[in-house]
Amino acid sequence: MSGEVLSSLAAGERGRVVGFDLPPEQQQRLLEMGLTTGVEFQIIRYAPLGDPLDLKVRGYHLSIRKREASCIRVARL
């Protein structure tokens, strides 16, 4: 598994989700929004102050907080 987290990627980079380090209720919410283990994504942009960040996943845009992104383990593509 990769040691990187989603929040460490720059705008424009692509990755794949490899795991979560979140409480079950927060992880379930992300799973329901389509951010599942193995899914590929692209970081579109960070908000001007760095939070939230905009991802393109499964053909749509998803905004998540940087603190959540720092608990999602990813592999760069």
Secondary structure, DSSP 8 states (H G I E B T S, - for coil): ---EEGGGS-TT-EEEEEEE-S-HHHHHHHHHTT--TT-EEEEEEE-TTS-SEEEEETTEEEEE-HHHHTTEEEEE-
